[in-house]
Amino acid sequence: MSTAAVSNDVISPRRQLAALYQQVEAAFDAGASGGELSRLMCQGVDALLIRLWQQQAPAAAACMDLVAVGGYGRGELSPHSDWDLWFIVPEELPAQAEEELQSFLLSLWDMGAKIGHAVRTVRHTLEHVQEDWASATAALESRLLAGSGELNRQLQAKLDIFFKKQRKPFVEAKLAELEERHMRTGGTAFWMEPDIKEGKGGLRDVQAAFWISKVWYGCDDIADLVAAGAVAEREIEQLLAAQDFLWRCRTALHLDTRRANERIGFEQQVMLAEQMGYQPVNERPAVDAFMKDYFRHVGRVARVTGLLMMHFQEQLHPRRFSFTRNIGDGFTQEGTLVGIRDAGVFREDPLRLLRVFHVAQQGQRRLSSQTLRQIRADVLLIDDAFRDDPEAQRTFLKILRGRRNVHWALKEMNDTGVLGRFIPCFRDVVGLGQFNRYHAYTVDEHTIRAVGEARNFWHRDRQIRLPLAHDVCHAIHRPELLYIALIFHDIAKGLPGDHSEVGALMARSFCERMHMDSDATELVEWLVREHLLMAVKSQRFDLSDPEVIRAFAERVGNINRLRYLFLLTIADIAAVGPNVWNDWKGSLLQELYWLTSEYYRSDESISESSERLYQTRVNAVLDRCSVARELQEEALARLPRACIMHFPPRLLQNIVELLVATGGDGVKYWIDSDRGQSLFFVVARERNGLFAALSATLTSGHGSIMAAYADKLSDGRVLDVFHMQSVDGSPFDIPSDLERLKNRIDKMLAADALPRVAIDTSFKINVLMRRVEVRVRELPDASYRVTAIEVSAADQPRLLARLADAISSQGYQLHSASISTFGERAVDVFFITDKAMQQLTEAQVAELSRQLSDIATLPEEPALPG
C-alpha cells in the first residue's frame, strides 16, 4: 500500500488527512502495535493541525492557546476518533482573531474531521469544569498544541487546586458513571457483538481507571498504581497488554468501516481475524480464535478495573471496612467483606481456595479486593490431588447447596479461575464465542447466567420467568444436581460431535470423580444429554396430539425427571440473551409440563383421556361464551375435532364468537396479555394460497408470526389462526397496528383474486446467514395424525409465506405451523395432509422437501466483476 507525505503545504487538508490514514493502514499491515498506531495517528493530527493553525490563524495563534483534551489530549487517537480541542482565549478577543478561528474550524470540518471544541476564557473554562464532571475529566488530559502557553498555565494552576479540593466527589462521580455505563451496556464483558470502547472491559474502563488514579493518587501513569499498592505488577502488565490489543482492533475497525465504529459485529469479527493474522485451530474457524483472544483481554480489563474500583470504594469509605475481626481458618471480616489474614493463607491450606466462597455465602458477604487478587495469584494450587480431595468435593457441593449467593459464588469462581481449575474441562468454554445472533454471550457467561436464572426460581423477590417454576422447584430435593447439569449442558460446545452427547459423558465423569451416588449421576448425565428435548418438543411438535404427549412422557420416564428438565429448560432459554425468553415460549413449556404430568397421574388409555379432554373443552366453551347456547353448539359443530383438541377454551371462545358473528368471511384479533401474544382469527371461503397470502399480509408491518393453525370447517370454509409477537419478541399489542392489519385482511378477503406472494430477493445477506445450512426433513414423531416437515434455513423476508405458498400450490392441506427464530436461523415446522386428509407418502415428502429446500436457499452471491 503506497503512502503519501503529509508535509507538503500544497496538498489540501483533506488529502493530507487521507494520506495520514494510508500511513496508519500501512503501519497496521506491517504489524505495528496498538500503541504505535495510536501515537502515529496522534502525531500526524498534531502536525496537520498545528501547520493549518499557523497558516490560517496567525492573529488567533498569537493571542490564544490551542489545547488538545480528552483522548486526543492523552495522545490516543484511532483513525476516526473525535479531535477534542479547547481554545483558551483572553478576556478581550480581537475581531480578526475570532474570524480566523471560525475559518480554521470550517477548514477542519471541510477536511472531514470530527471536531469537538470549546472557546472559553480561563475563568469560563474553570466555571464549566466546576459544573460538569465530563469537562473536568477532559481537563485532566489536556495538552498544549500551540500558543505561548501562558493562558494554559493559568488554567492548569487553578485546575490543580480544583482537583485537590474535589478529589473525593470526582472519584465518587466516576465510579457511579462506570457502574451506570456497565448496566447500560449489559453488565458483562462477554457480549458476542461487543462495544470495544464503551462496553465492560473496553477501552473506556482503562481510561476510567487512569482518571480516578490520577486524581486520587496523583499518578501521571497508570503503572504508578503498583507503587501506590492499588494493583499488582502482573495486573498492570495484563491491563496494558489488553489496551494495546484493543487499540489495534479499534484501528482496524475504523479503517475498515471508514467511520468511528466501536461495535464489533459478526462481519467485522471475520475481517479482524483475517487482518490480524489468525488461523483456524482444531477445525474451528479463525474468527473463533480471534474472539477467544478478544474475550481473554476484555475479561482481564474487567477483572483488573473491577479490583481497582473495589479498592477505591474501600479508600472512599474506610469506616465501612475499619471493623476487622478474625472469623477463623485464616479469614477475616472487614465490614461486609471477607478478607484474608495474610498473603500466605492459601499456600498454607489450598482447600481454603474453595472454602472462602462458602464462608462468604454463609454471611451473604462479598470478597475483598485483596482476597480476590490473592485467589487468582494462587489458583494454580488447585491440581489433581486437590480435585480428588473429599473435603474439596464436599465444599463445592456445599456451595451449590447454599441458600443464598450460589450464582454470585460461581461467577466469582469463574472470574478468579477457580471454577476452571476445579472443573478443568470448563476452561475450554471460558471466553468461547458462539458465532450466531441467537446466543448473545460466550458459553461460560451463558452458563453462569443460567444458574442465576435457576436460583431465581427459589426467590420470590427476584424476576421469575414462569410462575409455575416457583412451585415446581420446591418439589425437587437436590437443586445442586440442577446446577451441575447447567454447568455441563454446553460444556462440549466447540468439540467434535454432538455437544449434548459429549457433554453428558463429561458430566458423568465429573459426578463419578465427586463420588456422587448412581441416581444423582444418572440424572445429571440424562439432563445434559436431553437438555434441548423439552424446548424442541414444546415449540415444534403438535401438543394437541395425545400420541406426541405419550411418546414424550415415555422418553422422559418419570415426574421427577420432568421437573428437573422443566426447570433446566427455562433457565437455559432465559440465559441465552435479552428478549429470547417470552411468555409464548413459557406457555408452551407450561402446557407440555401439565399434559405430561397428567399422563403420569392418569390411569386412562390415550383414547379415554382424549375423549375426556374433548368434552371438558366443549363444556368450558359453552360456559364461557355470552351468546346463546344453541348458537354456540352450532358453531362448535362446524369445528373439526382436531381443532377443539388443539386450542384451550380461552381461544376456542374467540373462534366460536367469530363463527356466530359471520356466515361468510370474517376477521377478529385478540390480545392475550398473560402470554405476551396477539392472535388473529380468520374464517373465509377456501381459496388456493389463502394461508400464504394471510402470512404475507400479517408480516407486512412490525409483527412476527410465532405459530399458525389452519383447518377446514364442516360448512366448507377454512379457519386460520395466527399467534403473533413483535419482531423483537415483545408483545404485539398496539391497537392501531392490530386494527391496520385487520383492515388489510378485510380488504384482501373482499377482493376477487388473492395477491401473489411477493418475493424480495434484494434483502441484505450477511456472513451469519451464509453460514446457516438449509435442512428440510420429516419429523415422524412430531405428530401421529398428519405429516410434519421441518425447514431450517437462514431467516429471510416472508419465508413462511413463500414456503406455505409452495405447499398449497401442490394441493396439500396445511393444518398448522410453528415458527421459531434463533438469531439468523429460522426453523418452521409445517403439519400437512393431502387432499384426502391423509399423511403424505414417502415420495410426496421427498418431492415437497426438495421444493421447500430450493425456496429456503439464499440467492447466490453475485460474481465479482472480472
Secondary structure, DSSP 8 states (H G I E B T S, - for coil): -----S--TTS-HHHHHHHHHHHHHHHHHTT--HHHHHHHHHHHHHHHHHHHHHHH-HHHHHHSEEEE-HHHHHT---TT--EEEEEE--SS--HHHHHHHHHHHHHHHHTT--EEEEEE-HHHHHHHHHH-HHHHHHHHT-EEEES-SHHHHHHHHHHHHHHHHTHHHHHHHHHHHHHHHHHHTTS-S-BSS-BTTTSTTSHHHHHHHHHHHHHHH--SSGGGHHHHTSS-HHHHHHHHHHHHHHHHHHHHHHHHHTS---B--HHHHHHHHHHTT---BTTB-HHHHHHHHHHHHHHHHHHHHHHHHHHHHHHH-HHHHH-EEEEETTEEEETTEEEESSTTHHHH-TTHHHHHHHHHHHTT-EE-HHHHHHHHHTGGG--HHHHH-HHHHHHHHHHHH-SS-HHHHHHHHHHHTHHHHHSGGGGGGTT----SSS--B-HHHHHHHHHHHHHHTT-TTS--S-HHHHHHHTT-S-HHHHHHHHHHTTTTTTSSS-HHHHHHHHHHHHHHHTT--HHHHHHHHHHHHTTTHHHHHHHHS-TT-HHHHHHHHHHH-SHHHHHHHHHHHHHHHHTSSTTT--HHHHHHHHHHHHHHHHHHH--S-HHHHHHHHHHHHHHHHHHH--S-HHHHHHHHHHS-HHHHHHS-HHHHHHHHHHHHH-SS-EEEEEEEGGGTEEEEEEEEE--TTHHHHHHHHHTSSSEEEEEEEEEE-TTSEEEEEEEEEETTSS----HHHHHHHHHHHHHHHHSSS---------S---HHHHH---EEEE-TTT-SSSEEEEEEEE--TTHHHHHHHHHHHTT-EEEEEEEEEETTEEEEEEEEE-TTS----HHHHHHHHHHHHHHHS---------
